[in-house]
Amino acid sequence: MLLTTEIKPAMQGKAFSPETKIKTRQELQSQLAYIRESKKEHRYSPAVVKLYDLALSYVEDAELHAQRGGRSAWVMGIWDAPLMYALDIVPISLTELGRLGSNDAMTVAEDYFQLPKETCSMVASVLGEWYLRRNHTVKDVIVFNASCEPLNIGWELIAAEGYNVHRIETVNRPRDNDPERLAQHVHFLADELADLAIRLTGKPVDLERVAYEIERTNRILGKVRQILNLRIDNPLYIRSLATMFLLMGSGHYFGKPEQYEAVLDLLIEELKVADYIASPRGKVVPLAWVGGRGQEFGVYKTVDDCGGAILAWSTPNSYTHDWPQVKNPLESIALHILGKTGGHVIGSPVHRFKPIEQLIKTYGAKGILFYSYVGCSFAGIHQEIQRDHFQKLGIRSIGLEGSFQVGPPSGQLLTRVRAFVEMLS
């Protein structure tokens, strides 16, 4: 669904008017409603409007690409871009199912797949939505076996509905960082990626093309870092929800690499000359977000509306370092996945301590919002280990559990977020 917005004269340098009507939670009942509201709030920024246009058209255009004879595949949307684009496959991040989905997805998960109500909301929502879309969406699904056991069961259930599930065996990075063991893990994962390419296309991947795509990824990540650094001095020019979409786009480019990079270039130019946008509360509380890229967009809106700004992000879409470049570009991808240079880390949450500490220092965050999905014991354990570590360092934090499926966040969740930000003000 592609929405169009008239670009009106710049609102740079103006605080948000107290007379401006702020939409209530009751009025914003879905993720799409929050996106449309945020798009209107950013009408002074052609770049942010174009970013949202890319996000809103992403899945539909990728499915249309497949219908016209191209290749698309559902992916995690984290490490996939260089390999998928090298194979001429448009990657569709499965996290999009949480915001474009139907209210019926959870009902299908419970009634058709017989999932218990306490099942992770991400697993239930994804399964239900794929079932509802089974007759018109792409059928290739590319997954890691190491994600979590509930998802592994989910892959089996959806395969029975006609989806082609391509599993990647992977490993967890050793806690002791033993270089010999890490090298073995990298070689193993690189071989798995090479095998995946053959399973998808029937032939080996062009390694030069993979290397080219890694170079493009690093160029894009450099621009993302530049935007986030410019945002430190003008945090509300790009509000928290729009920044989350900016980061998510760095993992898949919304299926349109050239257009996404053009948005980054435009946003950099805007931020260089933009006047300061003041907070309605008078000052901005810098915050860090750690964990899943929450689907309950009202949390982001509440943070902004009560004087906060999420400046530091530790999410699956890592942007703080370039991807490593080694002789075999498939090993570069494996090194990034395993977190050799601070990228996406599989395994123990202790590997994230130092990178998060550095983010807090770089962006001056006064507190941390730890976010996980309801029913996800995997993320819940990680959250408690990390919260304990940062509590000992004297950094305040709050643990949030949200839902993955379509719908507004609970009033209780927003009240807790509001109280946490106001406590730090």
N, C-alpha and C positions, 0 to 999 in steps of 0.2 A: 504494500500500500504506500504509494508515494504522495506525500502531501506537499502542497506549494504554499509559500508564504511570501507576501509582499515585503520587500526590504524597505523599511522606513528610515528616516534620517537618524543619524547616530544618537544614542542616548549616553554617550561617553561623558564621564564627569558628573553624572547626576546620581544622587542617591535614589533608592526606590521610594516612590511617592507614598506617604502614609495613606493617601486616599485610594491607592490602587487596591482593588479587591483581591484578597488572598483566598484562593480556592480552599475549601475545607476538605477533610478526608472523605466526607460523605459525597462530595461532588466529584472527587477523583477516585473512581471505583476500579480502575484497571491500570496496568502498566502503560498501555497506549495513551490513556488520558493524561498521565503524568508527563509522558514524552511530549505530547502536544502542548501542554501547559508550559513546560520548560522551553520548548521551541519559541513560543510567544514571548517568554521572558527574555530570550536572547535575540529578539528581532533586530537589535542594533548591530549584531555580528553576522555578516553574510557567511563567514566560515562555519560558525556553529550551526546555523540553519542548514547549510549544505551537509554538515556532518550528520545531522538528524535525518536528512533526506536519504543519505546513504544507508543509515541504519534501518529506516522504515521500509525501504525497497529491497533490502538485502536478501531475505529468504525467498520472496516471490520471484525476484529476478534470477536467482540461482536455480530455482526449480524450472523457470521458463527456459533458461540456458540448456538444461538437460532435455527438456521437451523438444527443443530445436536441434537436437543431435549432439550437443556438447556433453561434457562429463561434470557431474557435481557429486559430492559425497558429504555425509554428516560426519563431523569430527569434533574433537574436544575444543578446538579453537585456541590452542595455547602454543604448541610447537609446530603445528601442521603446515603453515603457509609455504616455507621454502620447498618442501618435498611435494606438496600437492600442486603448486603452480608449475614446478618442474615437470610434473606428469600431465599438465594441462587439465587439471581437475580443480573446479571451484570448491573450496572448503566451506561448508555451512556449519557454523558453531551450534551444537545442540543446546547451548544455553539460551538461544533465541526462542526455544520452545516455551520457556517460562514467561515470556512477555507477549508473544504472539498467539498463545494458546487459547484454549476454550475452558470455560468453567466446568465442562463435562469431563475433562481429562482425569480428575481425581475420582470421579464416579466410575469411569471405565476401569481405572486401576484397581479399585476395590471390588467392583461387581464382576468384571470380566476376568481380570487377572487374579482376583482373590487375594490381593495384597492386604495385610493387616493395616489398620489405621495408623499404627505407630511406625510404619515403614518410612524411611527417609523421603521427604516431600519431593526431592529432586528425582529420585528413582521413579516414584509413582507418577509424577507429572510428565516426565519424558515418555514413559511407557504408554500412558493414556493418550498423549498427544500423537505419538507415532501411530497408534492404532487408529485414531480418528482420521489421520492423514494418509492412511495406507494405500488408498486408491489413486492418489495424485501426486505424491511426493517421490523424491529419489530414494532408492532402496539400499545404496551402499552406506554402511556405517563402519567407521574406523575407530577402534577403541584400544586402550591399554588394559591388559588383564590385571594390572596392579592398582587400578583405580580404587576399588573397594569390593567386598564380596557381594553386597546387595546389588551393585551395578552389574557384576559378573552374572548373577542370576537373571537380571533384567535383560542382558544381551541374549541369553538363551530363550527367554520368553518372546522377545521381539523377532528373533530369527524364525520362530515357528509361525510368524505372521507374514512371512515372505520377504523379510529384509535380509540382505547379504551382510553378515557381520564379519568384518576382517579384524581378527584379534592380533595384537602385538604382545608377545611375551617380553616382559621387561624385568628389571631388577631394581632394588633399592640401593641407594648410595650408602656405602659403609659408614657407620658413625665415626669410626676412628680415622677416616680419610686415608686409609692405607693406599698408597699410589699404585701398587701392583694389582690389588683387588679392583680399584677403580678402573684401571686400564682394561682389565678383563671384562668388566661390566660394559665399558664403552664399546669394545670390539663386539661383544654379544649383541648389544642393542643396535649397532650399525648393521650387523648382519640381518637382524630382524627387519630393519627398514628396507634393506635391499630386497629381501624376500617379499615384503609387502608390495613394493613397486612392481615386481613380476606378477604377483597375484592380481593386481589391479589392471595392469596393461598388457601382460603377456610378454614383456621384454624388460631388460635391465634399464634402470633410470640413467639418463644422461648426467654424469657427474659434473660436467662443466655447467650445465643448466642449474643444478642444485647450488653450485658455488655462486653463480650469478644471483640466484634468489636470496642466498644468505647475505650477500653484499647489499642487496636492496633492503632486506630486513634491518641490517645494521644502519643503513642510511636513514631509514624511517625511524628507528629507535632514537637516533641522534636528534632528530627533529622533535620527537615526543619529549625527550629530556629538555630540550630548549624551551618548549612550551611550558612545561611544568616549572622550570626555573623562572621564567618570566611571570608566571602566575603567582609566585610568592609575593610579589609587590602589588598585585592587583587580583586577589583571589576570587572575587565575585564577578569578574569579567566572564569567566567560564565557571559556572556553578558546578556543584559536586556531581550531579547526575550526568551532565554533559561531559565532564572529565572522565567519568567511568566509561562512557561510550567511546571516548577518545582512546582510552587504554585498551578496551576490548577490540577496537578496530585494528590495533597494532598486531593482533594475533591472526587476523584473516583479511584485513583491508575491506571488509564488507563485500568481498567478491570482486572488487574493482580497485586494483592496486594504484593505477595512475590517478584516479579521481581522489582516492583517500590521501595520497601524498600531496596532491594539489591543495586539498583542504588544510593539511598541516602547514604548507607554505603560506597560504593566505592567513591562517591564524597567527603565525609568527609575525607577519607584517602588521596585523591588527594590534597585537599586544605591544609591539615596539612603540606605537604612537598613541595608544588608547589612554584617555584620561581615567583617573581612578574612579571606580564605582564603590560608593560607600555602603556599609552595612546598615540596615534599618535600626540595628541595636547600637550603632555608634562605633563599635570596634569588632574585630574579627578574632575568633579563637581558633588558632591553627590546630588541626587534628590529624591523626593517622588512622587509616582503615587497614585492618589486617584480616585476611580470610577470603571467603567467597565473594563474588561480585553480586551483592544482594539484589534479588528481584523485587523486593518491596521498596519501590522507588520513593514512597512517602518518607522513608527514613532519611534519604538524601535531602529531600525538600525540607524536612523538619530541621536538620542540621543547619542548613543555610538560613532558614527563616528565623532561627533563634540566635543567630550571631556566630555560628561556627563555619568553618571551611575545611574540607578534607584536602590537605595538601600533600601528605605522604601516603603512598599506596603500596601495600604488600599483598598483591593478589596473584592468581595464577599467570596473569600477563605481566611478566617481569620486564622492566624497561631500563633498569639502572645500569646494565652492562651490555656491551655488544655481544653477539654470539661469537664463540671462539672460532677461529679459522685455522684448520689444520689441513694436511695433505688430502685426506679423504673427507669430503664435505658431509658424508653421512655420519662420520664420527664427530664432526662439529655439532650436528643436531643432537647426537647422543650426549655429548658433553654439556650442551645447554640444558637438556632434559634432566640430567643428573646433578646439575647445579655446580659444576666446577668453578664457574666465575660468577656465581650469584644469580643464575637464571632460575628456571622452573625446577624446583627441588622435589624429587620423589624420595620418600623415606622419613626418617626421624625429624620431628619439628625443631630439634635443637640446631639443625643446620640453618634455620632462619633467624636465630637470635642476633648474630652480628649484623646481617643485612638490615634487619628492622631497626636495630640501634642506630645504624648509620643513617637510615631514612629519617628517623626522629631528629637526629642532630642536624641534618641537611635542611630540613623543612621547618624546624623549630616547633614541632608538635608538642602540645601541652598534655595531650591525653590520647588514648588508643581506643578505637571502636573495634572489638573483636567480633566477627560475624560468621555464623555457621547456619546451616539449614536444619530445620526441625527434624529430628529423627536420625541425624547423621552422627553416629557415635564416633566415627573416624575423626571428623573435624572437631567434635566436642572434646575429645581427649587432647588433641593438638592445642586447642584453645586454652584448656586448663594448664597445660605445661607452660605455654608461652605467657599466660597471664601471671602465673606464679613467678616466673623469671623477672618480668618487668615490675611486678609489685615489689620485689626485693631491691630493685634499682630505684624505687620511689616514683615510678611513673604511673599515674592513675589510668585506669582502664575500665571498660564496661563490656560484659559479654552479652551478645545479642543472638537470639535464635529466631530466624525468620522463615517464611515459607517460600517455596520455589514456584508454586503455581500462580495462575492469574488471580488477582484479587487485591483489595486494599490491605495495608498493614493494620494490625490491631491497635486500638487506642492505647492499650497498656504499653506496647512496645514504643510508640511515639512519645508517650509520657516519660518513659525511662530515658530515652535519648535526649529529650528536652531538658530534663533535670540534670543530666550529666554535663551537657554543654553549659548550662547556666552555672553549675558548680564551678566550672573552670574559668568563667568570665571574670 
